[in-house]
């Protein structure tokens, strides 16, 4: 038996057989033994283990019903059932029946009637995984068998005939109906009086609430198989203490259900700073579909994959202030475009990331090398197949939600690798520790200044870019993602030590009108994170929020078509999309730039700190010297190696 505990110690699910305390004959309530004997073997105290009268009646009934194809039934005494339970199996044959009778006679010679009842009531299966009367009482009524009353004893005694059919956890009405038969038999046999029978109201019996097969099962289905690699095989019951936070789990379920578009599914994974899984939602309803979309499903991530493009660029020497040119580009026959079909000219990396400009991502991927981007994704925990076609920078390789969340969590941890885990400790029922999780901080994926630069970019995306709907009133860094034809929507981000990834889409991969990472997924992220971070201190990032060079107005047009705006063939190469009048959810819209008379795009008025100071009537800050293009962010240690020249310095 495995008892699974939440982070606060609450038992969230029990798996496998349950064996209660062994009760001696004197500890078992008399009403329990009377109910069992009355319904299973009313001549128990008179026969020597085999009941000749019962056997004769069973043979006669078999003869009468020989044309119905039924086998010999109703002849087994309690002692025979015990012999079969201990020594034999349930296969039906004349040979097994004969061995059962011989063993029953031997048991009666060895043990008293009270001892046989004690053995029986502590060994027999009562359904619901409960073996023995104490386990059944705890399972169905949430108290030990020593305090069973007449009605409860009748319910348990009625389970012996068909544990699955009459189990209260499966069908309460069937269990109560069978218990009524037991009480009637007890009255007919003289084990209870008519007054006692009339006083029993089975509908008043309080059943223990069954643990709901809710979304927490997505988590246990993912975590428990890991026991095979953590501990040796165990024959004794074990307790598994997990990382799941039930309050956060409820908030995650509510956030997904409240925001997922109709006909779509949603998934969420939330990791603490060391990788502990605090919440996991694998779908809208575990009962109707136990397919875990958080850990198993592979979907295109859209622009959220640009995390690895920009990490590779920052490691190669780019900084958030590096100047890049948003102009048309063709790479091996592929011409990526921004959804508004415009280019804004020279901007900085921060602005390009904030508004998820596709042409810049493509140029960065070409500059650092597409295999380098794929290697960065592998380094950060992406375990699915990654193609190295140019369009891969826009998220055409399929990924898992838990892998993407792990990658963002490693950035939040300043470049130290994070590995998701769900099991904190495993102990025996006596408290012996079989396994205890140890945090590993030895793997450094990127230098701290690279992670700091990436956090800088993601802060801007949430504060003024495509992820504005993910704001929660405290520092947040994150990235949206939307795939072609609005089939997938993503938002992944972190705040106050928690990293959360949200995905929404259809299982059949059909388009969902209006789905975009900056809409429903970002709203679900915010709804969950407001609850999840409520009792955590506000944590500022190492880099302050810096506004991009220009801002889009937060109008509906900014949440139009998907960020990559393209269909991709089986080789990852793009297909020309249909023209669209809408803007780009992760890119730019018509307010970003205005074509001049020659058709070239010109950047709108610069909205920077000086502009804000003028509007608010504040004294302007002293002008700060602008860092050189190849300089790292302020969080970069002085001992870091000198980056090579940036594309802005080497290309026109």
C-alpha positions in Angstrom: 0.0 0.0 0.0 1.2 3.5 -0.9 -0.1 6.5 1.0 0.6 9.8 -0.8 0.9 13.0 1.2 0.7 16.6 0.1 3.3 19.1 1.2 1.3 19.8 4.4 1.1 16.1 5.3 -2.5 15.6 4.1 -3.1 12.2 2.6 -4.3 12.9 -1.0 -4.5 9.3 -2.3 -4.0 5.7 -1.1 -3.0 3.2 -3.7 -2.8 -0.6 -3.5 -4.3 -3.0 -0.9 -5.0 -1.7 2.6 -4.6 -3.9 5.7 -6.0 -2.5 8.9 -5.0 -3.5 12.5 -5.3 -7.2 13.3 -8.2 -7.5 15.7 -8.4 -10.4 18.2 -11.8 -12.3 18.5 -12.5 -10.3 21.7 -11.9 -7.0 19.9 -14.3 -7.7 17.0 -17.8 -6.4 17.9 -20.4 -9.1 18.4 -22.7 -7.4 15.8 -20.1 -8.0 13.2 -19.6 -11.7 13.8 -23.4 -12.2 14.1 -24.0 -10.4 10.7 -21.3 -12.4 9.0 -22.4 -15.8 10.3 -26.0 -15.1 9.6 -25.6 -14.1 5.9 -22.7 -16.4 5.0 -23.0 -19.5 7.1 -26.0 -19.7 9.5 -25.0 -23.3 10.6 -21.4 -22.3 11.2 -21.4 -23.3 14.9 -23.0 -26.7 14.1 -20.9 -28.2 11.2 -17.3 -29.5 11.2 -16.1 -27.2 8.4 -18.2 -28.6 5.7 -22.0 -28.3 5.8 -23.8 -31.4 4.5 -27.2 -29.7 4.4 -25.8 -26.8 2.5 -24.0 -29.1 0.1 -27.2 -31.1 -0.6 -29.2 -28.0 -1.2 -26.6 -26.6 -3.6 -26.4 -29.9 -5.5 -30.2 -30.0 -5.8 -30.4 -26.3 -7.0 -27.6 -27.1 -9.5 -29.7 -30.0 -10.9 -32.8 -27.9 -11.1 -31.0 -25.1 -13.0 -28.7 -27.4 -15.0 -30.1 -25.9 -18.3 -29.1 -22.3 -17.2 -25.4 -23.0 -17.4 -24.8 -22.1 -13.7 -22.2 -23.7 -11.6 -22.6 -25.1 -8.1 -23.1 -22.2 -5.7 -23.8 -21.5 -2.1 -22.1 -24.6 -0.6 -19.0 -23.0 0.8 -18.9 -22.5 4.6 -17.0 -19.7 6.3 -14.2 -22.2 7.0 -14.1 -23.3 3.4 -13.9 -19.7 2.3 -11.0 -19.2 4.7 -9.2 -22.2 3.4 -9.6 -21.0 -0.2 -8.5 -17.5 0.8 -5.3 -18.7 2.5 -4.3 -21.7 0.5 -6.0 -21.8 -2.9 -7.3 -19.6 -5.7 -10.7 -18.7 -7.0 -10.5 -20.9 -10.1 -13.5 -23.3 -10.2 -12.9 -27.0 -10.6 -14.0 -30.2 -8.8 -10.4 -30.8 -7.7 -10.1 -27.4 -6.1 -13.4 -27.9 -4.4 -12.3 -31.2 -2.9 -9.0 -29.7 -1.7 -11.0 -26.8 -0.2 -13.2 -29.2 1.8 -10.2 -31.2 3.1 -8.5 -28.1 4.2 -11.6 -26.8 5.9 -12.0 -30.0 7.9 -8.3 -29.7 8.9 -8.8 -26.1 10.0 -11.7 -27.0 12.2 -9.6 -29.7 13.9 -6.8 -27.2 14.5 -8.7 -24.0 15.5 -11.8 -23.1 17.5 -14.8 -21.4 15.9 -13.8 -18.0 17.4 -10.3 -18.4 16.0 -11.6 -19.2 12.6 -13.8 -16.1 12.7 -10.9 -14.1 13.8 -8.8 -15.4 10.9 -11.6 -14.8 8.4 -12.5 -11.3 9.5 -8.9 -10.2 9.4 -8.1 -11.8 6.0 -11.1 -11.6 3.8 -11.4 -9.0 1.0 -14.2 -6.4 1.5 -13.6 -4.3 -1.7 -12.1 -0.9 -2.3 -8.6 -2.4 -1.7 -9.5 -3.2 2.0 -8.4 -6.5 3.4 -9.8 -7.3 6.8 -12.7 -5.8 8.8 -10.6 -3.0 10.3 -9.3 -1.8 6.9 -12.9 -1.9 5.6 -14.3 0.0 8.5 -11.6 2.7 8.1 -12.1 2.8 4.4 -15.9 3.1 4.4 -16.7 4.7 7.7 -13.4 6.4 8.7 -13.2 4.8 12.1 -11.7 1.5 13.5 -13.8 -1.7 13.4 -13.9 -1.9 17.2 -16.7 0.8 17.1 -18.9 -0.7 14.4 -22.6 -0.5 14.9 -25.3 -2.8 13.6 -26.0 -0.9 10.4 -22.3 -0.6 9.5 -21.7 -4.3 10.3 -24.5 -5.2 8.0 -23.0 -3.2 5.2 -19.5 -4.8 5.6 -21.0 -8.3 5.9 -22.9 -7.8 2.7 -19.7 -7.0 0.8 -18.3 -10.5 1.1 -20.6 -11.9 -1.6 -19.6 -9.3 -4.3 -17.1 -6.7 -3.0 -17.0 -4.8 -6.3 -20.7 -4.7 -6.9 -21.7 -3.7 -3.4 -18.8 -1.5 -2.4 -20.0 1.8 -0.9 -17.3 3.7 -2.9 -18.8 2.3 -6.1 -22.5 2.4 -5.4 -23.9 3.5 -2.1 -27.5 2.5 -3.0 -26.4 -1.0 -3.9 -24.4 -1.3 -0.6 -27.4 -0.1 1.4 -29.7 -2.5 -0.5 -27.5 -5.4 0.2 -27.2 -4.4 3.9 -31.0 -4.4 4.1 -31.0 -8.1 2.9 -28.4 -8.9 5.6 -30.5 -7.3 8.3 -33.6 -9.2 7.0 -31.7 -12.5 7.2 -30.4 -11.7 10.7 -34.0 -11.1 11.8 -35.2 -14.3 10.2 -32.4 -16.3 11.8 -33.1 -14.7 15.2 -29.8 -12.8 15.5 -31.6 -9.5 15.9 -35.2 -8.8 17.1 -37.8 -7.2 14.9 -37.5 -4.0 17.0 -33.8 -3.9 16.4 -34.4 -4.4 12.7 -37.0 -1.6 12.6 -34.7 0.8 14.4 -32.0 0.6 11.8 -32.1 3.3 9.1 -29.4 2.6 6.6 -29.7 6.0 4.9 -28.4 7.6 8.2 -25.1 5.7 8.0 -22.3 8.2 7.5 -19.9 7.1 4.8 -16.4 8.3 4.6 -16.0 10.7 1.7 -14.2 9.1 -1.1 -11.0 10.9 -2.2 -12.0 12.7 -5.4 -10.2 11.6 -8.6 -9.5 15.2 -9.3 -6.6 17.0 -10.9 -4.1 16.0 -8.2 -4.1 12.6 -9.9 -2.3 14.1 -12.9 0.5 14.9 -10.4 0.5 11.5 -8.7 0.4 9.7 -12.0 3.6 11.6 -13.0 5.4 11.4 -9.6 4.8 7.8 -8.3 6.4 5.9 -11.2 9.7 7.6 -10.2 9.6 5.5 -7.0 11.1 2.6 -9.1 14.4 4.5 -9.4 14.3 6.0 -5.9 13.8 3.0 -3.6 14.1 -0.7 -3.7 11.0 -2.9 -4.0 9.0 -2.9 -0.8 6.6 -5.5 0.6 5.5 -3.3 3.5 3.3 -0.2 3.2 5.1 3.1 2.5 4.3 6.8 2.9 5.3 9.1 0.0 5.6 12.8 1.0 5.3 15.0 -2.1 5.8 18.7 -3.0 2.2 19.4 -4.1 0.6 22.3 -2.4 -3.2 21.7 -2.2 -4.0 25.4 -2.0 -1.9 26.2 -5.0 -3.3 23.2 -6.8 -6.9 24.5 -6.3 -5.9 27.9 -7.5 -4.3 26.4 -10.6 -7.4 24.3 -11.5 -9.6 27.4 -11.0 -7.3 29.6 -13.2 -7.3 27.1 -16.0 -11.1 26.4 -15.9 -11.9 30.1 -15.7 -9.8 31.1 -18.7 -9.6 28.2 -21.2 -11.5 28.8 -24.4 -14.6 26.7 -25.1 -13.7 23.3 -26.6 -10.0 23.7 -25.6 -7.9 22.0 -23.0 -5.4 23.6 -20.6 -2.3 22.6 -18.7 -0.2 24.2 -16.0 3.0 23.4 -14.2 4.3 25.5 -11.3 7.8 25.0 -10.0 9.4 26.4 -6.8 12.9 27.8 -7.1 14.6 24.4 -6.5 12.3 22.5 -9.0 9.6 21.3 -6.5 6.3 20.9 -8.3 3.8 23.0 -6.3 0.9 22.6 -8.8 0.2 20.5 -11.9 -2.9 20.6 -14.1 -2.9 18.1 -17.0 -6.4 18.8 -18.3 -9.8 20.1 -17.4 -11.1 16.8 -15.9 -9.1 13.8 -14.8 -12.2 11.5 -14.8 -13.0 12.2 -18.5 -9.4 12.2 -19.6 -6.4 11.2 -17.6 -4.1 12.2 -20.5 -1.5 14.5 -18.9 -1.0 17.5 -21.2 1.5 19.0 -18.8 4.0 16.2 -18.9 3.2 14.0 -22.0 1.7 16.2 -24.7 4.1 17.7 -27.3 3.0 21.0 -28.8 4.6 23.8 -30.8 5.7 26.6 -28.4 5.6 29.5 -30.8 7.5 32.6 -29.7 8.1 31.2 -26.2 10.9 29.2 -27.8 12.7 32.5 -28.5 14.0 32.2 -25.0 16.7 30.0 -26.3 17.4 32.2 -29.3 18.0 35.2 -27.1 19.9 33.2 -24.5 22.3 32.1 -27.2 22.6 35.7 -28.5 23.3 37.0 -25.0 25.9 34.3 -24.4 27.5 35.3 -27.8 27.9 38.9 -26.7 24.7 40.7 -27.3 23.1 42.9 -24.6 19.6 44.2 -24.2 20.9 47.5 -25.5 22.6 46.1 -28.6 21.3 47.7 -31.8 19.7 45.4 -34.4 18.0 46.2 -37.7 14.5 45.1 -38.2 14.6 44.8 -42.0 13.6 42.0 -44.4 15.8 39.0 -44.5 15.9 35.7 -46.4 17.7 32.6 -45.0 18.1 29.6 -47.3 15.0 30.6 -49.2 13.0 31.4 -46.1 11.7 34.9 -45.6 10.2 35.5 -42.2 7.8 38.4 -41.8 6.2 40.3 -39.0 2.4 39.8 -39.0 1.8 43.4 -39.9 4.0 43.1 -42.9 6.1 46.0 -41.7 9.6 46.6 -40.5 10.6 49.4 -38.1 14.3 49.7 -38.8 17.0 50.0 -36.2 16.0 49.1 -32.6 17.6 47.5 -29.6 17.4 43.9 -28.5 15.1 44.7 -25.6 12.5 46.2 -27.9 12.8 43.3 -30.4 12.1 40.8 -27.6 9.4 42.8 -25.9 7.3 42.8 -29.1 8.5 39.4 -30.3 9.7 40.7 -33.7 10.2 37.7 -35.9 12.8 39.1 -38.3 15.1 39.9 -35.5 14.8 36.4 -34.0 15.6 35.0 -37.4 18.7 37.2 -37.8 19.9 36.3 -34.3 19.4 32.6 -35.0 21.4 33.0 -38.2 24.1 34.9 -36.5 24.7 32.5 -33.6 23.9 29.4 -35.6 20.7 27.4 -35.5 22.5 24.3 -34.1 23.7 26.6 -31.2 20.1 27.6 -30.5 19.1 23.9 -30.5 22.0 23.1 -28.2 20.9 25.9 -25.8 17.4 24.4 -25.7 18.9 20.9 -25.0 21.0 22.5 -22.3 18.0 23.9 -20.5 16.1 20.6 -20.5 14.1 20.4 -23.7 14.0 16.6 -24.3 11.9 16.4 -27.4 13.2 16.5 -31.0 14.5 19.9 -32.1 15.0 20.7 -35.8 17.6 23.1 -37.0 15.7 24.6 -39.9 15.8 28.4 -39.9 12.1 28.5 -38.9 12.9 26.7 -35.6 13.6 30.1 -34.0 9.8 30.8 -34.2 9.0 27.6 -32.2 8.2 25.0 -34.8 9.7 22.1 -32.8 7.3 20.5 -30.4 8.0 20.6 -26.7 6.4 19.7 -23.4 5.0 22.2 -20.9 7.0 20.8 -18.0 10.2 21.1 -20.0 9.6 24.7 -21.0 8.7 25.6 -17.4 11.9 23.9 -16.3 13.9 26.0 -18.8 12.4 29.3 -17.5 12.9 28.2 -13.9 16.7 27.8 -14.6 16.8 31.3 -15.9 15.0 32.5 -12.7 17.7 30.6 -10.7 20.4 32.8 -12.3 21.5 30.1 -14.7 21.7 27.2 -12.3 19.9 24.0 -13.6 16.5 23.2 -12.2 15.1 19.7 -12.3 11.4 19.2 -11.6 10.7 16.8 -8.8 7.6 15.7 -6.9 8.8 13.4 -4.1 10.3 14.9 -1.0 10.6 11.8 1.2 9.6 8.1 1.3 9.2 6.3 4.6 7.9 3.0 5.9 4.8 2.9 8.0 7.1 2.9 11.1 8.9 6.1 10.0 12.1 4.5 8.6 13.4 6.9 5.9 13.9 5.1 2.6 14.6 8.2 0.4 15.0 11.9 0.9 15.4 14.5 -1.9 18.6 16.5 -2.0 18.9 19.7 -4.0 21.6 19.8 -6.6 23.1 23.2 -7.5 26.2 21.9 -9.2 25.1 22.4 -12.8 25.4 25.9 -14.2 23.9 26.3 -17.6 24.8 29.9 -18.4 26.8 32.6 -16.7 24.7 34.7 -14.2 25.0 37.8 -16.3 23.4 35.9 -19.3 20.5 34.9 -17.1 20.2 38.4 -15.7 20.1 39.8 -19.3 17.4 37.3 -20.2 15.4 38.3 -17.1 15.8 42.0 -18.2 14.2 41.2 -21.6 11.4 39.1 -20.1 10.5 41.8 -17.6 10.0 44.2 -20.4 7.8 41.7 -22.3 5.5 41.6 -19.3 5.5 45.3 -18.4 5.1 46.8 -21.8 5.1 44.1 -24.4 3.1 41.0 -25.4 2.7 39.7 -21.8 0.9 42.7 -20.2 -2.0 40.5 -19.1 0.4 38.5 -16.9 1.0 41.4 -14.5 0.3 40.6 -10.8 1.4 43.8 -9.0 4.9 42.6 -8.3 8.0 42.0 -10.5 7.2 39.3 -13.2 9.4 38.1 -16.1 8.0 36.0 -18.8 7.2 35.3 -22.5 4.1 34.6 -24.6 3.8 32.1 -27.4 1.2 31.6 -30.1 1.4 29.1 -32.9 0.1 29.3 -36.5 -3.6 29.6 -36.9 -4.0 30.0 -33.2 -3.7 26.3 -32.4 -1.6 26.8 -29.2 -1.3 29.6 -26.7 1.5 29.8 -24.1 2.6 32.0 -21.2 5.6 31.1 -19.1 7.0 33.3 -16.4 8.3 33.7 -12.9 8.0 35.9 -9.8 8.9 35.6 -6.2 10.6 32.2 -6.6 7.8 30.5 -8.5 8.0 29.7 -12.2 4.7 28.8 -13.9 4.0 27.6 -17.4 0.5 27.7 -19.0 -0.6 26.1 -22.3 -4.0 26.0 -23.9 -5.1 24.4 -27.1 -7.3 21.5 -28.6 -6.3 17.9 -28.4 -7.1 17.5 -32.1 -4.8 20.4 -32.9 -7.5 22.4 -34.6 -7.4 26.2 -34.6 -9.1 28.2 -31.8 -10.3 31.6 -32.9 -8.9 34.3 -30.7 -6.4 32.1 -28.8 -3.1 33.9 -28.2 -0.5 33.6 -25.5 -1.0 37.2 -24.4 -4.7 36.5 -23.8 -6.2 33.5 -22.0 -2.8 31.8 -21.0 -1.4 35.1 -19.6 -4.7 35.8 -17.7 -4.6 32.3 -16.2 -1.0 32.8 -15.2 -1.9 36.0 -13.4 -4.9 34.5 -11.7 -2.9 31.6 -10.4 0.2 33.6 -9.4 -1.7 36.2 -7.5 -2.8 33.4 -5.1 0.5 31.5 -5.3 2.7 34.4 -4.4 0.3 36.1 -1.9 2.3 34.9 1.2 5.7 35.2 -0.4 7.9 38.3 0.0 8.2 40.6 -3.1 11.5 39.9 -4.8 13.0 42.4 -7.2 15.2 41.2 -10.0 18.8 42.1 -10.3 18.1 44.3 -13.3 15.6 47.1 -13.1 12.8 47.4 -15.6 13.9 49.5 -18.6 11.3 50.7 -21.1 11.8 49.7 -24.8 12.5 52.3 -27.3 8.8 52.6 -28.2 5.6 51.2 -27.0 2.4 49.8 -28.5 -0.9 51.1 -27.2 -2.7 48.3 -25.3 -5.5 48.0 -27.8 -7.2 44.9 -29.2 -5.2 45.0 -32.4 -2.0 44.1 -30.4 -3.6 40.6 -29.8 -4.5 39.5 -33.3 -2.8 36.9 -35.4 -0.2 34.5 -34.0 3.4 35.6 -33.6 5.0 33.4 -36.3 2.0 33.9 -38.7 2.9 30.9 -40.8 2.2 27.2 -41.5 5.2 24.9 -41.5 5.6 21.7 -43.6 6.9 18.4 -42.4 10.5 19.5 -42.7 10.0 22.6 -40.6 10.0 24.9 -43.7 7.4 27.7 -43.8 4.4 27.9 -46.1 3.1 31.3 -47.2 0.2 32.3 -44.9 -3.0 34.0 -46.0 -2.9 37.8 -45.9 -4.1 39.2 -42.6 -5.3 42.6 -41.7 -4.8 42.0 -38.0 -1.7 42.7 -35.9 0.6 40.3 -34.2 -0.1 39.0 -30.7 3.6 38.6 -30.1 4.7 41.1 -32.8 3.7 44.6 -33.9 0.5 46.2 -35.0 -0.3 49.3 -37.1 0.6 51.6 -34.2 4.2 50.5 -34.1 5.4 52.2 -37.2 4.0 54.4 -40.0 5.2 54.1 -43.6 6.6 57.3 -45.1 6.2 58.3 -48.7 8.7 55.8 -49.9 7.0 53.0 -48.1 9.7 52.6 -45.4 8.6 52.3 -41.8 9.6 55.0 -39.4 9.6 54.5 -35.6 7.0 56.4 -33.6 7.9 59.0 -31.0 10.4 57.7 -28.5 8.8 57.1 -25.0 11.7 56.9 -22.6 12.5 58.0 -19.0 12.9 61.6 -20.1 9.5 61.6 -21.7 7.9 60.1 -18.6 9.6 62.7 -16.4 8.3 65.5 -18.6 4.8 64.2 -18.5 4.8 63.7 -14.7 6.6 67.1 -14.1 9.5 65.4 -12.3 13.1 66.6 -12.3 14.8 64.6 -15.0 17.4 62.1 -14.0 21.0 62.9 -14.9 21.8 61.4 -18.3 23.4 58.0 -18.0 26.1 57.1 -20.5 24.8 54.5 -22.9 26.7 51.2 -22.7 28.7 50.1 -25.7 26.8 47.6 -27.9 29.0 44.6 -26.9 28.7 45.4 -23.1 27.0 42.9 -20.8 24.2 43.9 -18.4 25.1 45.4 -15.0 24.7 42.0 -13.3 27.6 40.6 -15.3 30.7 40.1 -13.2 33.8 42.1 -14.2 35.7 38.9 -14.6 33.4 37.6 -17.4 35.2 37.0 -20.7 35.0 39.9 -23.2 32.2 39.1 -25.8 32.9 39.1 -29.4 31.7 41.8 -31.7 28.0 42.0 -32.2 26.2 41.8 -35.6 25.5 45.5 -35.3 29.2 46.1 -35.4 30.0 43.6 -38.2 27.0 43.8 -40.5 25.4 46.8 -42.2 
